[in-house]
């Protein structure tokens, strides 16, 4: 759920109270090795008997996983955040590529009245955080808004008036509107953290009122998109049925309203007892999105394919790491997993939040237990955060995405032979290929060897953009090659590759015939990557460019699969030797 509301004006930032919120060994004669080395332009390294095998990374640049959504990278904002409109915060959000801002703030939304800028129950609402000030901030950032209408204590008419003010009177063009926040937390299933003044708090009543909200709001602006709150598949109270019900929340709501909504809303707070669990949790995304799509297919009929999935809250709060390096790695990995599986946006919780208790040490770093990406300069237990607007590592994890992709770029299939290294790849519209590599090992460097299908990278050192443990910025350098990289512990490294020039391909040797039993040099025995790629092969990106096979590595006889392998670089050995390639905790236990 959303972080709890602050209870005093002296503590404007909310306290964080229990928020639930193969190695295939190929032997190649020295002549073939020499051809590989000459073609790729890689350095020659000596083989160390004690060197760890390189992690095989495979990038299939011809298989699309969809395009990067225009409003993909999002953040939550809140009316209790006194620093929401700071120009420094706006500049930092813009620099991080934030393209969507959610307002007015989690559980606050179900008590917030936009006209009066007040909250039911008298909770803290900061001056200068009303709707118009929020929209001014969104404009500075270059982000689109997503608004959560007040379901808990509001009415369809109040929401329709908000649409009129936003889109007719002011011309803001607000497209996405959620109807309530985590409404099933209204006590219907036993645990209550969400305000809901309706006498009937059942999913049936929510679905009925959802239709009333949609009708009133679309009467004002037919172009708005209306979102329904679902329970995240696999997270409480998904699958729970109250006494007298015949179905759970998701089935009931979608059976009634599935054909009348434009998007569905899920929140994702992976329950992780360790940083390793947190860093492995993005692999769950495939199952969640598959379950949601199955529900939509069942209940939305011909309309199902057009219903979008929005992840309007996520962070690492149910893990040991909130502001330390593991959370930064999780951030970039989880955003990309959601995009690759079809989410139109992912909104991190949140911009500023504040410390809930004294900081801890995680992986040798101070973790301030703050769910914000920027420091609010708050103190707890005699300890204080860095100065206000200091970016936490989570901020840099999100900002790392700017080195990987821009809206409209094409995400492509990529896999890793080890779970300790995650990979995401994107073909840019200018013909480049960017590959993000995330080393999840907190102590050891990772040697990786990369192979490509459907793309021939240029030879030589590549431009990399990295974020490493303890860093206070992204670091750009020319290092490694498209074939091989050394990843620091607990790091995010993005390779920004350029295609081999047409001229170099024209002067390359003609490709040798492909042996019938040929196999890629670095073929992995399994793809233990960040996605369920074995079951979802993706969609081809156009027709493979056969001219690439006449490029630098064509003489390996591997068709249009251009394969590079290395331990820190291609290994050239003497003739006759070999190249060795190397839950969320139950919400039932949560109390507001």
C-alpha positions, 0 to 999 in steps of 0.5 A: 500500500501507499506509505502512511499519512503524516499525522502532525504538521511538525513532521511534514514528511510521512513516517514509514510505519510497516509499509507493506507496501553452457557453459558450453565449451567449444574447441576452436582451432587457432586459425578460427580464433585468429579470424575472430580476433582480427574481425572483432578487433579485440585484444589478446589475453592470457588464460588464467587457470583460476579465472572464473568462467565468463557469463554468457550474454545473448542479445537477439536484436531481431526479436522485439519485446515492444517499444518503450512507452512514452510515459513509462518511467514514472514517480509518485508525488504527494500533497503532503510533500512540502518539497514537491514543487522545488525547482531542484527536484524538478530538474533532477526528475527531468534529468532522470527521464521521468515521463509521468507523475502520479498525484495526489499520493497513494492512500491520501487520494481516497481522502483528498478533495481537489477543489478545496485542497483538503483532506478528510480527517484533517491530515497534513496537506502542504501549502503549494501542492494543490493541483495547479502547482502540481501541473506546473511541476509536471510541465517543468519536468516534461512529464504527463500526469496520472491522477487518482480520483477520490473514491473513498470519500468522493463522488463521480460528480467531484471526479467529473468536475476535476476532469472539466477543470483539468481538460476543458477549463485549463487545457492540461490534457490529463489522460489517465485517471485511476478510480481509487487507490488500493480500494480492497484495503477498505476492510472488506477482507479484514485489513483496513488502511484505505478510507472508504465511506461506502456502506457496501465495501464489496468488489461488486459495489466498487465495480458498480461505482467504477462504471458511474465514475467512468460515465460521468468523467467521459461525458466531460472528456471522452478521451480520458482513460479510466483505470480499475484497481486490481489486486496484484496476482499472487499478493494478498488479498488476491484470491481471497473470497469474503463470506457470501462471495462467489469470486475474489476481487479481480474476477468480480470487478472485471466481470462487471466492468471489464468491457468499460475500462481502459487500463488496470492498476496493480501495485508491486512491493516484492516481499524480500527477506534479503537483498538477494531475494529483492534482486531476483524478484523482477523474475516474477513480473512475467507471471503477474502480467500473464495472470492479468492478461488472462483475466482481461481475455476472460472478461474484456472480450474483444476489448481485452487487447486494448486494456493497458496495465499500469504499475502505479506504485512500486519500490523495495520497501519490503526488503532490507534495502531502501536507499542503498545500492541493492535498491538501485539495481532493483529499480532499473531491473524492475522498470525494464521487466515491466516494460518488456512485459507490456506495462505502459508505466511504472511509478516508483514510490516516491519523490520525497518520503522521509525517514521512518526510523534510524538508518541501518547498514546494508552491504556496508552502506548507510541505508536511510530507510527512506522510500523517496528517491531524493532526500527530504533532509529529515531526521530520526533516532538522532540521525539525519539524512544528507541535505535535502534533494540529495539523490539516493542510489535509487535515483541513480538506478532510475536515471541509468535507464536514460542511457539505455532507452528513450520512448519509442525505442524497441526493446529486444530479447536478451538473456543471461546464463546466470541469474547474478547478471541481468541484461536488457537490450534496446535498439535505438531509432538511430540504429544503435544497440544499447545493452544494460548489464546489472551485476547483482553480486555485492562482492565480485566482479563479473566477466561477461562475454556477449554474442549478438544475433541480427546486429553487428557491433562496430569493433573497438572499445565501446562507450559505457555508462555506469553506476557503481556502489558509492557513486554520486553520478553516472560515469561515462567511459570507453572501455571493453568491447562489444564482445567482453566486459568486466562488471564491477560488483553491485553495478549497472553498466550500459553499453552503447553500441554502434553498428559496423559500418557498411564500408567495413562490411564491404571489405570483409572476407566472404562468409565461409559455408555454414557447417551443418552441425555448427553451433554458436561459440558461446551458446548457453545451456539455459537462459536464466535471465530476467524474463520468461524468454523460453515461453515468449520468444517475442516478435521479429524486428523486421527482416534480418539484415543478411548483409550483416553476415558478411561482416567482421565475423562472417568467416566463422560460418555462423550465419546471421548470428554474430558471436563474440566470446571472451574472458575480458577479451577474445582469447587468442592461443597458440596453434593447436590449443583451444578457446575456452569460452567461457510477497509481499507479506500478507496484507492481512497482518498489516494495520494502518 
